[in-house]
C-alpha cells in the first residue's frame, strides 16, 4: 500500500526484538514480566471451574509446544490444553491459556526453561479466537535507510492489507500444494507431497530418505530410513507399508489439525491472490463490509452491505456467490467452491467464512536510533492479522529474517 522505499533492515536478530502481547477479550494488552490476577483482567474466578486459566510467557517456544510441555509436567495430555491464538516462536510472547483437570496453584510450581506462569486462577476454558488482537514491540536492526520509516508510516495512514502471512503456508512451503491435491481427490499425490518434499529440510538423513522414497515408493524401507523425529511421516509410512494403496488412511494418521491446515492454506492462498489483484487495481469495493468491535477492530460478526471495512470471502462449499477475482483464482487452481465439500475426507470439508481486506493499525508509533541504525515499532493489530505484513511494508527487504 505504501510507495516509498523501506528501511531495509533485519528482523528477529534476537527474541527481545519481537515482543507479542495478547489483547484479551476484556481489552487488556498483557505486559511482559508482569503477574496478573483474574480481577485485574476483568475475569471472574470460579473455584469449581474445571480449567486452570493462566498467563503464559515464553521465549523461543511455539505456543502448542510450550503448552504441551506444561501439560506433561502436570500429567495431562495435549487434548487438555487450550489457548486464544498461536504466537511466534522466535519472540518473547505473553498470552492467556488454560488446562483442563488441574488446580491453578499447581501451575505456580512449574519450572521450564524460557517459560513462566504470570498468574493463574480457576475458571472456564480459554476459547480459540477469543482474543481481540495483539500488541507488538518490534525492532528492525541494521537498517540501510532508517529515515524511510516515517514516510512509509505516513503513506499507510493507519491501514494495511490483511494478507495471510507466510506462516500460514508451512515450513516447507507446500501446504497449498497438499491441500489442492486433497480438494481434487488426489490423495496419493497429497500423501507423497507430504512425505517426499525436501524444501527447507535441514537434516541430511531426512533429505536422502525423502528423495529415496520419491524414487522407489518402498514404504517398508522408508520406515527404516526416515529419522525417528519425523513422527507424523512415520505414522503414515506404517499405514502404507501395511497397505500401499490406502492413501486416505495414511493421511488420516496425521492429526486433524494438520490436515485442516492444508485446506486453510488453500483458502488463504485464494484470499491473498484476490488481494494481490485488488492492490494492483486499487480496487477495494465489495458487496460485503463489516463494522468495528468495542476495541475498534473489524468485527466480521457485523456484516452488512456498507461499513467501515471491506470484506472478502474465505471460500468454502457454503459460499453463496463468488466475485470475478475469486473465480479467476480458483479456475487457475482447477478447483471450485464445491471442491471444499470433500467427499473422500468429509471431516475436512469447509463451509467458508469472511475476512477483512483492509485492517486498521492501532497506536502505531516508531522511533529511530540513528547510531544503531535501528527502527523500533509499537502497534496493535486485530486477531488473525500478521505483523509480518506490516513489517514487509516498512522494511521492503524480503531476504530479511
HUKA-V267446 format. One record per residue. N is the residue number from 1. RES is the residue in three letters. PSI is psi in degrees with one decimal (NA if undefined). D_FIRST is the distance of its C-alpha to the first C-alpha in Angstrom with 2 decimals. Layout:
<<N | RES | PSI | D_FIRST> <N | RES | PSI | D_FIRST>>
This chain:
<<1 | UNK | -22.5 | 0.00> <2 | UNK | 149.9 | 3.79> <3 | UNK | -22.7 | 6.68> <4 | UNK | 155.8 | 9.58> <5 | UNK | 152.1 | 11.75> <6 | UNK | -177.4 | 12.08> <7 | UNK | -17.8 | 15.35> <8 | UNK | 63.7 | 16.75> <9 | UNK | -165.8 | 19.01> <10 | UNK | 142.4 | 20.78> <11 | UNK | 145.8 | 20.37> <12 | UNK | 47.0 | 23.37> <13 | UNK | -29.2 | 26.07> <14 | UNK | 158.2 | 28.21> <15 | UNK | -36.8 | 28.03> <16 | UNK | -11.8 | 28.01> <17 | UNK | -9.9 | 24.63> <18 | UNK | 94.0 | 23.06> <19 | UNK | 128.5 | 24.55> <20 | UNK | 123.6 | 23.81> <21 | UNK | 114.6 | 25.63> <22 | UNK | 138.9 | 25.94> <23 | UNK | 113.1 | 25.75> <24 | UNK | 171.0 | 28.86> <25 | UNK | -8.3 | 29.51> <26 | UNK | 7.0 | 31.26> <27 | UNK | 22.5 | 28.14> <28 | UNK | 125.0 | 29.33> <29 | UNK | 116.2 | 27.24> <30 | UNK | 133.9 | 29.82> <31 | UNK | 149.0 | 30.55> <32 | UNK | 141.6 | 31.55> <33 | UNK | 28.4 | 35.32> <34 | UNK | 134.3 | 36.28> <35 | UNK | 144.6 | 38.81> <36 | UNK | 150.2 | 38.47> <37 | UNK | 163.8 | 40.96> <38 | UNK | -41.1 | 40.34> <39 | UNK | -40.2 | 41.09> <40 | UNK | -24.9 | 38.47> <41 | UNK | 9.3 | 35.79> <42 | UNK | 27.0 | 37.28> <43 | UNK | 149.4 | 38.76> <44 | UNK | 141.0 | 42.29> <45 | UNK | 145.8 | 44.65> <46 | UNK | 100.0 | 46.92> <47 | UNK | -23.6 | 49.79> <48 | UNK | 0.0 | 50.44> <49 | UNK | 143.8 | 46.88> <50 | UNK | -6.8 | 46.70> <51 | UNK | 143.6 | 43.49> <52 | UNK | 116.9 | 42.98> <53 | UNK | 140.6 | 39.58> <54 | UNK | 161.7 | 38.35> <55 | UNK | 115.5 | 35.61> <56 | UNK | 123.7 | 34.70> <57 | UNK | 133.5 | 33.43> <58 | UNK | 155.5 | 32.92> <59 | UNK | 126.9 | 31.96> <60 | UNK | 34.5 | 31.33> <61 | UNK | 143.9 | 32.21> <62 | UNK | 162.1 | 30.22> <63 | UNK | -50.1 | 30.90> <64 | UNK | -43.7 | 33.26> <65 | UNK | -38.6 | 35.28> <66 | UNK | -43.8 | 35.77> <67 | UNK | -35.6 | 36.99> <68 | UNK | -40.2 | 39.25> <69 | UNK | -41.7 | 40.78> <70 | UNK | -46.9 | 41.51> <71 | UNK | -40.1 | 42.93> <72 | UNK | -41.2 | 45.11> <73 | UNK | -27.3 | 46.63> <74 | UNK | 6.8 | 47.54> <75 | UNK | 22.8 | 49.02> <76 | UNK | 163.6 | 46.35> <77 | UNK | 179.5 | 44.37> <78 | UNK | -34.7 | 40.75> <79 | UNK | -11.0 | 41.14> <80 | UNK | -15.3 | 41.98> <81 | UNK | 152.6 | 38.56> <82 | UNK | 156.1 | 35.65> <83 | UNK | 162.1 | 32.37> <84 | UNK | -35.9 | 29.39> <85 | UNK | 152.9 | 26.71> <86 | UNK | 150.0 | 26.55> <87 | UNK | 158.0 | 25.37> <88 | UNK | 148.1 | 24.47> <89 | UNK | -53.9 | 27.51> <90 | UNK | 71.3 | 26.77> <91 | UNK | 169.8 | 26.40> <92 | UNK | 121.0 | 28.45> <93 | UNK | 154.3 | 27.96> <94 | UNK | 134.5 | 29.86> <95 | UNK | 166.7 | 30.17> <96 | UNK | 145.4 | 32.76> <97 | UNK | 170.5 | 34.87> <98 | UNK | 154.9 | 38.27> <99 | UNK | 134.2 | 41.25> <100 | UNK | 139.0 | 43.87> <101 | UNK | 18.6 | 47.55> <102 | UNK | 165.0 | 47.79> <103 | UNK | 144.2 | 48.52> <104 | UNK | -37.8 | 45.95> <105 | UNK | -22.2 | 48.37> <106 | UNK | -27.5 | 48.45> <107 | UNK | -24.7 | 44.88> <108 | UNK | -22.0 | 46.00> <109 | UNK | 2.8 | 47.99> <110 | UNK | 131.2 | 45.24> <111 | UNK | 100.9 | 44.88> <112 | UNK | 134.5 | 42.29> <113 | UNK | 129.8 | 40.67> <114 | UNK | 19.5 | 37.18> <115 | UNK | 135.0 | 37.41> <116 | UNK | 149.7 | 38.52> <117 | UNK | 110.8 | 39.33> <118 | UNK | 50.1 | 38.36> <119 | UNK | 141.5 | 40.44> <120 | UNK | 149.3 | 41.81> <121 | UNK | 165.8 | 43.53> <122 | UNK | 130.9 | 44.93> <123 | UNK | -161.0 | 42.91> <124 | UNK | -175.0 | 41.30> <125 | UNK | 140.7 | 38.74> <126 | UNK | 121.2 | 35.14> <127 | UNK | 138.7 | 33.23> <128 | UNK | 130.1 | 30.30> <129 | UNK | 6.5 | 27.10> <130 | UNK | -16.8 | 28.89> <131 | UNK | 150.1 | 26.70> <132 | UNK | -24.5 | 24.17> <133 | UNK | -160.2 | 21.64> <134 | UNK | 143.7 | 21.55> <135 | UNK | 138.2 | 21.42> <136 | UNK | 146.0 | 20.41> <137 | UNK | 110.2 | 21.73> <138 | UNK | 138.4 | 20.29> <139 | UNK | 126.3 | 21.28> <140 | UNK | 118.5 | 19.55> <141 | UNK | 165.1 | 22.62> <142 | UNK | 44.4 | 23.70> <143 | UNK | 135.2 | 20.65> <144 | UNK | -27.7 | 20.99> <145 | UNK | 66.1 | 18.84> <146 | UNK | -24.4 | 18.74> <147 | UNK | -17.1 | 18.37> <148 | UNK | -14.8 | 14.72> <149 | UNK | -43.2 | 13.86> <150 | UNK | -39.2 | 14.47> <151 | UNK | -46.1 | 12.19> <152 | UNK | -45.3 | 9.05> <153 | UNK | -38.9 | 10.29> <154 | UNK | -39.4 | 11.04> <155 | UNK | -35.1 | 7.70> <156 | UNK | -32.8 | 6.47> <157 | UNK | 42.2 | 9.83> <158 | UNK | 12.6 | 11.03> <159 | UNK | 157.1 | 8.66> <160 | UNK | 155.8 | 6.85> <161 | UNK | 142.1 | 7.15> <162 | UNK | 49.3 | 10.88> <163 | UNK | 150.1 | 11.69> <164 | UNK | 137.3 | 15.25> <165 | UNK | 169.4 | 15.75> <166 | UNK | -26.1 | 18.08> <167 | UNK | -27.5 | 20.96> <168 | UNK | -20.1 | 21.17> <169 | UNK | 4.8 | 22.42> <170 | UNK | 153.7 | 25.32> <171 | UNK | -33.1 | 26.71> <172 | UNK | 9.3 | 27.97> <173 | UNK | 27.9 | 24.82> <174 | UNK | 15.0 | 27.16> <175 | UNK | -39.8 | 26.78> <176 | UNK | -44.5 | 25.25> <177 | UNK | -43.5 | 28.13> <178 | UNK | -44.9 | 30.72> <179 | UNK | -41.2 | 29.34> <180 | UNK | -41.4 | 29.35> <181 | UNK | -42.0 | 32.94> <182 | UNK | -43.0 | 33.96> <183 | UNK | -28.3 | 32.45> <184 | UNK | 7.0 | 34.34> <185 | UNK | 32.0 | 37.48> <186 | UNK | 71.1 | 37.57> <187 | UNK | -33.8 | 38.80> <188 | UNK | -48.2 | 40.53> <189 | UNK | -37.5 | 37.40> <190 | UNK | -47.6 | 35.39> <191 | UNK | -44.4 | 38.08> <192 | UNK | -33.4 | 38.45> <193 | UNK | -42.3 | 34.71> <194 | UNK | -39.1 | 34.82> <195 | UNK | -32.1 | 38.05> <196 | UNK | -13.5 | 37.60> <197 | UNK | 131.6 | 33.99> <198 | UNK | 6.8 | 34.02> <199 | UNK | 128.9 | 30.34> <200 | UNK | 13.5 | 29.86> <201 | UNK | 120.9 | 33.48> <202 | UNK | -28.9 | 34.98> <203 | UNK | 119.5 | 38.58> <204 | UNK | -39.4 | 40.67> <205 | UNK | -40.2 | 43.16> <206 | UNK | -39.6 | 40.51> <207 | UNK | -47.8 | 39.04> <208 | UNK | -41.0 | 42.53> <209 | UNK | -41.7 | 43.43> <210 | UNK | -43.0 | 40.37> <211 | UNK | -42.1 | 41.05> <212 | UNK | -40.9 | 44.72> <213 | UNK | -39.8 | 44.10> <214 | UNK | -34.4 | 41.86> <215 | UNK | -37.4 | 44.80> <216 | UNK | -26.3 | 47.70> <217 | UNK | 33.0 | 46.57> <218 | UNK | 95.5 | 49.39> <219 | UNK | -33.4 | 48.33> <220 | UNK | -44.6 | 51.48> <221 | UNK | -37.5 | 51.04> <222 | UNK | -34.8 | 47.34> <223 | UNK | -30.9 | 48.52> <224 | UNK | -29.3 | 50.52> <225 | UNK | -32.0 | 47.75> <226 | UNK | 129.2 | 44.60> <227 | UNK | 151.4 | 44.37> <228 | UNK | -26.2 | 45.29> <229 | UNK | -16.2 | 41.93> <230 | UNK | 63.4 | 40.36> <231 | UNK | -43.9 | 41.87> <232 | UNK | -43.5 | 39.75> <233 | UNK | -42.4 | 40.46> <234 | UNK | -34.5 | 44.13> <235 | UNK | -41.5 | 44.47> <236 | UNK | -42.5 | 43.24> <237 | UNK | -37.2 | 45.58> <238 | UNK | -40.4 | 48.55> <239 | UNK | -42.3 | 48.00> <240 | UNK | -29.9 | 47.69> <241 | UNK | -32.2 | 50.71> <242 | UNK | -33.4 | 52.70> <243 | UNK | 100.8 | 51.38> <244 | UNK | -10.0 | 49.41> <245 | UNK | 0.7 | 48.22> <246 | UNK | 70.2 | 46.97> <247 | UNK | -32.6 | 43.26> <248 | UNK | -44.6 | 42.44> <249 | UNK | -36.8 | 44.74> <250 | UNK | -45.6 | 43.17> <251 | UNK | -35.4 | 39.64> <252 | UNK | -6.4 | 41.09> <253 | UNK | -17.2 | 42.23> <254 | UNK | 146.9 | 38.65> <255 | UNK | 144.1 | 37.72> <256 | UNK | -33.4 | 36.25> <257 | UNK | -36.2 | 33.15> <258 | UNK | -43.5 | 32.45> <259 | UNK | -43.0 | 33.16> <260 | UNK | -34.4 | 30.87> <261 | UNK | -35.3 | 28.10> <262 | UNK | -41.1 | 28.40> <263 | UNK | -41.0 | 27.98> <264 | UNK | -36.4 | 25.06> <265 | UNK | -39.7 | 23.36> <266 | UNK | -45.4 | 23.81> <267 | UNK | -41.9 | 22.44> <268 | UNK | -38.5 | 19.34> <269 | UNK | -41.1 | 18.96> <270 | UNK | -46.1 | 19.29> <271 | UNK | -48.0 | 16.61> <272 | UNK | -40.7 | 14.12> <273 | UNK | -37.3 | 15.13> <274 | UNK | -44.8 | 14.79> <275 | UNK | -36.0 | 11.21> <276 | UNK | -50.5 | 10.67> <277 | UNK | -38.1 | 12.40> <278 | UNK | -37.1 | 10.74> <279 | UNK | -43.9 | 7.25> <280 | UNK | -40.0 | 9.47> <281 | UNK | -6.8 | 11.38> <282 | UNK | 46.9 | 9.00> <283 | UNK | 103.9 | 11.80> <284 | UNK | 18.0 | 11.93> <285 | UNK | 137.4 | 15.59> <286 | UNK | 170.1 | 17.99> <287 | UNK | 0.5 | 21.58> <288 | UNK | 134.3 | 21.11> <289 | UNK | 168.0 | 19.65> <290 | UNK | 157.6 | 20.64> <291 | UNK | -178.7 | 21.61> <292 | UNK | 157.9 | 21.37> <293 | UNK | -170.6 | 24.10> <294 | UNK | -18.6 | 26.32> <295 | UNK | -7.9 | 23.90> <296 | UNK | 4.7 | 21.04> <297 | UNK | 161.0 | 19.07> <298 | UNK | 142.3 | 18.69> <299 | UNK | 101.6 | 22.15> <300 | UNK | -1.3 | 22.48> <301 | UNK | -7.2 | 26.19> <302 | UNK | 65.3 | 25.57> <303 | UNK | 146.3 | 24.42> <304 | UNK | 179.4 | 25.03> <305 | UNK | -4.1 | 24.23> <306 | UNK | 154.6 | 22.29> <307 | UNK | -172.2 | 20.61> <308 | UNK | -31.8 | 17.76> <309 | UNK | 122.2 | 15.62> <310 | UNK | 141.0 | 15.21> <311 | UNK | 142.6 | 16.90> <312 | UNK | 168.0 | 17.53> <313 | UNK | 141.0 | 20.71> <314 | UNK | 108.2 | 21.66> <315 | UNK | 136.3 | 24.22> <316 | UNK | 178.1 | 27.87> <317 | UNK | -19.7 | 31.29> <318 | UNK | 4.3 | 31.34> <319 | UNK | 127.7 | 28.12> <320 | UNK | -40.6 | 29.46> <321 | UNK | 150.2 | 27.43> <322 | UNK | 146.4 | 24.59> <323 | UNK | 176.2 | 22.13> <324 | UNK | -36.2 | 21.87> <325 | UNK | -49.8 | 18.80> <326 | UNK | -41.7 | 20.78> <327 | UNK | -43.7 | 23.98> <328 | UNK | -41.6 | 22.73> <329 | UNK | -46.2 | 21.35> <330 | UNK | -34.8 | 24.64> <331 | UNK | -40.2 | 26.76> <332 | UNK | -28.0 | 25.33> <333 | UNK | -5.7 | 26.28> <334 | UNK | 42.6 | 29.68> <335 | UNK | 169.7 | 29.51> <336 | UNK | 176.4 | 29.46> <337 | UNK | -30.5 | 29.12> <338 | UNK | -20.9 | 32.87> <339 | UNK | -24.4 | 32.37> <340 | UNK | -4.4 | 31.29> <341 | UNK | 89.3 | 34.86> <342 | UNK | 100.5 | 36.17> <343 | UNK | -32.0 | 39.90> <344 | UNK | -25.7 | 40.73> <345 | UNK | 71.3 | 39.11> <346 | UNK | -23.6 | 38.83> <347 | UNK | -11.5 | 38.01> <348 | UNK | 1.7 | 34.50> <349 | UNK | 143.9 | 33.80> <350 | UNK | 127.7 | 30.63> <351 | UNK | -31.7 | 30.57> <352 | UNK | 163.4 | 26.80> <353 | UNK | -153.5 | 24.70> <354 | UNK | 158.2 | 21.37> <355 | UNK | 135.7 | 18.01> <356 | UNK | 138.9 | 15.25> <357 | UNK | -36.4 | 12.11> <358 | UNK | 137.6 | 10.19> <359 | UNK | 159.3 | 11.99> <360 | UNK | 149.2 | 12.73> <361 | UNK | 119.0 | 13.20> <362 | UNK | 143.4 | 16.73> <363 | UNK | 43.1 | 18.56> <364 | UNK | 118.0 | 15.97> <365 | UNK | 152.0 | 18.14> <366 | UNK | 156.1 | 18.37> <367 | UNK | 151.5 | 21.22> <368 | UNK | 126.7 | 21.87> <369 | UNK | 96.5 | 25.14> <370 | UNK | -38.0 | 25.78> <371 | UNK | -42.7 | 28.98> <372 | UNK | -4.4 | 27.62> <373 | UNK | 48.0 | 24.33> <374 | UNK | 148.9 | 22.58> <375 | UNK | 126.0 | 19.69> <376 | UNK | 129.5 | 20.59> <377 | UNK | 144.7 | 18.22> <378 | UNK | 138.1 | 19.30> <379 | UNK | 168.8 | 17.41> <380 | UNK | 138.6 | 18.10> <381 | UNK | 154.7 | 16.47> <382 | UNK | 158.5 | 18.14> <383 | UNK | 134.6 | 20.56> <384 | UNK | -7.2 | 19.23> <385 | UNK | 152.2 | 15.69> <386 | UNK | 126.0 | 15.16> <387 | UNK | -30.7 | 14.82> <388 | UNK | -28.7 | 14.20> <389 | UNK | -44.2 | 10.69> <390 | UNK | -40.1 | 9.94> <391 | UNK | -35.8 | 12.15> <392 | UNK | -38.6 | 10.42> <393 | UNK | -44.4 | 7.36> <394 | UNK | -34.4 | 10.27> <395 | UNK | -48.2 | 12.76> <396 | UNK | 45.8 | 11.55> <397 | UNK | 88.6 | 15.15> <398 | UNK | -29.2 | 15.77> <399 | UNK | -3.6 | 19.49> <400 | UNK | 153.4 | 19.55> <401 | UNK | NA | 21.44>>
